[in-house]
Amino acid sequence: MILSRHLVASTCLLILICVLNYSCKTATISNSTDQLSVYIGTSTNLETEGIYIYTFDQSTGKSKYKSTQTGILNPGYLTISADSKTLYAAHSVAGDRTGQVSAFRITPSDELQFLNRQSTGGKGVCYISTDPLSGAILASNYGSGSTALIPVLQDGSLAQLSSIIQGKGSSINPERQKGPHAHFAQVGPGGLVYAADLGTDQINLYKKYGTQLSVNDPAYIKSDLGAGPRHIEFHPNQKFIYLLNEMGGSVTAFSFNQSQSAFTKMQTISSVGEGFTGFNKSADIHIHPSSRFLYASNRGDSNSIAVYTIDENTGLLSLTEIEDEGVAWPRNFTISPNGLFLLCANRDDDSITVYKIDQQTGALTLTGDKLKAPKPICVKFKH
């Protein structure tokens, strides 16, 4: 019996040790997912600068600088492939007014290895996204007002541009809307490509067949005159579309009926607050991972981030806060995948400020932590 008691005690101890070891390993694995790589696009006109890489702990909001990918001029807007194996950067080339996109392999240590680059077929490329199905790059050429499609090869490198659609038209502002200015292109509800055009006050709609784009029917969604459409955010339920108006300092909400291929304007709501009369250029828009809140940034005299609550049934927005602390020309921002933090790229402060997000109200609180990079204009988490 004494031997049996010792045997039982030893067995229990062994099981306890195994459980503790497993728990430790599980905790380590869980903690490791909080360490995410962040890639920052900059606009410096210096090939000695480029894409800055940080590690960000999305449980604490703390960050650590890793490295800089140089040899690329003005790598402004960035996008990452769905499989997180490739990063793409829209940028300039010295002496060439035509925009370019470069592809970089993301290594196991999250560094970048250059693959190749291709032309976007137009001037002033300002936005790129990836088609979630084919991986193809959609590029918006602001200067020439065109939307381009660049296929992606199996290794993540870029094939030559295969399709481009030239925008047409103008709108009421004689200084900024004499012609088309493509500012956003991304696959959205109904599998369509939504292309926001600041110069024509409309969202152009394109169909994608293989490596070709064609005009949809209906061909566009009309926005408010003089609003200057810039970026779009799609609600995860695919029923609501939120358009950020750069010139109007507002967000316009549309509903989408897929069975009828119909879009209905629901509301336009200010992003700078009623009564604001200063200079403003709204910049970026994103929905919180919980789908309960929407955020929109404003540059200029406003220098702020608007916080909205989304009605889960109607999709309508209610403005709950305008945060201006620590904001300096917020060209772009992003939200951590766990929804705890918002990172704001402040072009005029050479910094990315970190805000804690209140999970009940969506309100922002400046943490005091910063990521440093020269003239940052895009921030992307590796998925």
N, C-alpha and C positions, 0 to 999 in steps of 0.2 A: 504493500500500500504506500510505503514511504517513497519507493521508486516511482510508483505511478503518479504521486503528487508532484514529485520533482519533474517528471516527464510532462505532466500537464502544465506546470508553471513555465517550463522552458518553452513549450509549444506556444503558450499564450504570449510570452515575451517575444518570441520570434515573429508571431503574427503582428504584434503591436509595432515592432521595429519595421516590418514590411509596410504596414499601413502608414506609419509616419514617413517612411522614405517615399512612398507613393504620393502622399499628400504634399511633401516638399517638392517632388518633381512636378506634380500637377500645378502647384502654386507658381513654380518657376516658369512653366510653360505659359500659364495665364498672364503672369507679369510681363513676359517677353512680348505679348501681343500689344501691350501698352506703348512699347517703344516703336514709333513709326518714323519713317524718313519723310522729310519735307523738302520739296524742291522749289526754289524761288527764282522766277524770271526777273531780269533787270533791264533797265534802259540807260546805258551809260555812254554809248558810242565809243567804247574802248574794248578791244578784243582781249585785254588783260583782265577784264572782269568776266561776267558771264552768268552761269546758273549756279546759285549757292545751294549747298546741301547741308541740312541740319537733321539731328535726331530730336524728336519731340516725344515727351512722355505724356500721353493723353490722360493719365490718371492724376498727374500733379501739375501739368501745365509748364513744366520745366523743359528747356531745350539745350542742345549742345552743338556747336559748329563742327562739321566734318570736313568739308572740302569745297573747292570751286572748280567748275568745269569751264575752262577758258577757251579762247580761240573762236568765239562765236559773237557776232556783233548784234547788240540789242536783242537778246533772246527773250522777247517780251512774254507773249502768251504761251503757256505750256499745256499739254494734255498727256495722259498716260493710258496705255492700252488696257483693255479689260483684263488681260491676264497678268498685268503688272510687270511685264518683261521688257517693255520699251517705253521710252519717253520721247515725245516730239516737241520741238520748239519752233515757233514762228519767229523769224528774224530778218535782219537786213544783210546785204552783202555790199562791201565797199565799192563804190563806183557803179552800182547797179540799182536802179529804182524799182525793179521787179522784186516782189517778196519771195522769200524762201522758207522751206520747212526742213529742219534737220532731224534725223532719227538717231537715238542713242540707246544702245542696249543697257539695261539695268543689271549690273553684276550681282552676284550673291551677297556682296557687302554693300549693295545699294549705291555704288559709284556708277559713273556713266562712261560708256565706250562708244565713240562716234561710229556710226554705220555709213550713212550717206545723206545727201540733201537733194531736194528737187524744187523747182520753181512752182509758185502758186499761180502763175499766169497773169498776175495783175499787180497793181501798185498798192503799197501801204497795207500789207497783211496785218490784221489786228486781232484775229481770233481763229482758233482751230479747235476741232473736236474729233473724236473717233466714233465711227459707226460701230455700235455694240455687236453687230452680227458679223460684218466683213472685216472690221478693223480699219477700213479706209478712212483717210483724213478728209474732213470738210474744212475748207479755208475761206475766210471772209476777207476780201480785198477792199478796204475802206476807200482808198484813193481812187480806184477805178470803178468801184461799185459792182464787183462781180463775185460770184460764189463758185468755188472750184472743188473738184473731187480728185484726190490722189490715192490710187490703190496702194495697199501694203502687201509686200511679199511675205512668204512663209517665215523668214528669219526676222521679220519686223522692219526690214529696210523698205524704202519707198520706191515704187515704180514711178514712171513719168506720169504727169497729169493726164487724166483720161477724159475729163469733162469739165466744161466751164459754162456758166450762164451769166450773161451780162444783164444787170439790172437796168430798168428804164424808168424815166419819169422825174418829177420834181415835186416840191411842195411850197408852202407859203413863205418860208423864211428866206429872204433874198441873199443872205450871207452864207448860210450853211446848207440850204436845201435847193441849190440850183440843179443838182443832178443826184443820181443814186450814190449812197454810201453804205455798202454792206458792212454790218457790225457784228453779226452773230449767225452761225449756222450749226444746227444740231438736229439729230433724229429725235422726234417726239411722238405724241399720241397719233395713232393711226399709221405709224411707220413712215410718216412724212418727214421731209427735211424742212425745218422752220428757219427762215433766213430773215432776220430783222434788218430793215433798211432805214437808217436815220434820215436819209435824204428824201425819201418818198412817203414817209409816214405810213409804212405798211410792213406786214410780215409776209414775205413771199413764201409760197408753198411749192415744194418740188417733190416729185416722185423719183425714187432711185431704183433702177433696173441694172443689176450687175455693177458695172463701172461707169454707168451713164446717169446723168440727171436730166429730168424733163419737167416742164411746167405742169403743175397739178390743175385740176378743176374741182373747186374754185382755185384761182391762181394766187390769191392773197387774202389776208385779213387786214382790213383797214383800221388804223389807229386814229387817235385824235389829231387834228390838224396842228402842225407846229410842235408836236410832242417830241419828235426825234427818237424813235425806237432804238434801243441799244442792246440789251440782253434779255433773255427769256428764262424762266424757271417753270418746269412742269411738275405738277403735283403727282406724287406716286400713284394715286388712283386713276391717273390718265384722264380725269374729267375736267380738270381746271388748268388754265394756262395763265401765267403771270408775266406781263411785259413791263420792263423798266424803261421809262421814257427819260432819256438824258436831258433833253431840252425842256421838257415840261416839269421836271422834278416830281414825277409821279409814277404810280404803278397802276396798270390797267389789267383787270381780271376778266378772263373770258371762260365760258364753259364750252365743252366739246362733246357733241353727240356723235359717236363713231358710226352708229347705224345709219345716220342721215348725212354724215360728213359735214355737219353744220357747226358753226362757231357763233356764239352769242356773247356780246359784250355785257358784263354784269356791273362793273363799276370802275371809276378812276379815282384814286385816292392819293393825296399828297405824300411825298417822301421827306419834305422839309418842314412841314407844319403850316397850318393856315396863317396867313398874314406875312409870311416870309417874302421879302422883296429884293434881297441881295443877289449877287452872281452865283449861279449854281450849275453844275454838270453832274447829273446822277451817273453812277458808274457800274455797280454790280448788284446781283440779286441771288439769294440762295434760300432754300427751305431747310429748316431744322430736320435732323433725322427722324424726329418723332412725328413730323408732318403737322405739328401744331402751331409753329411759328414761321414767319418769313422775315428776312432781313434785306435791306437795300441801302447801299452806300451813296453818299453825296460828296462831291468835291466843290471847292470854292469857298465862298463866304460861309456856307453852311458847315462844311467839313464834319460830317456826321454819319451815323448809321441808324436808320429807322428800323424799329421793331414792330411787327404786326402780329396779331393773333388771327389764325385762320379758322373760320367756322367750319367744322368738320362736315356739316350737312350741305351748306350752301356754297362753300368755298369763298365767301366774302371775307374781306380783310377789315380789321379794326386796328388803327394806329395806337399803340400802347406806350411807346417811348421813343425819344430821339436822343441817342447817346453821342456826345461830342468830345468827351474827355479822351485825350491821347490820339485824336484822329487828325491826320495831316495829309490831305489829298489822297483819299482811299480808293485807289484805282481798282483794287481787287481785294477780296477776302475769301476765307474758307472756314468751314466748321469741322472740328475733329469728328471722326467716324462715330465715336461714342456720344457725341452731342454735348460734351461738357465745356468745350472751349471754342471761341471764335478767334481766328488769327487775321488781323487786318494789315494789309500792305500799304504803308504810308510812304508814298513817293517822295514827299518833301521833307521827311524826317529820317530817311535812310534806315527805316526800321519796320519791323512787323510787331505790332503790339498784340498782347494776349488778353482776352476777356473771358471771365468765367460766366457761363450761361445759367441763369436761374431756371431750373427744370420745371417750375410751376408756372412762371410768368413769361419766360423768354428774355427777361431783362439782362443787360450786360453790366458787368463790373470789372473795371480795369485791374489786372493783377499786379502790374508793375514790372512784369517780365517782358523782355524784348528779344527778338532775333534781329541781328544787324545785317544789312545788305544795301549796296548803293542803288538808289532809285528803284526800289522794288515795285513791280507792277503785276505780279502774278504769284500765287502761292498754291501748291498742289501737294496733297498727301498721297503717298504710295498706298494703294488699296490694301 
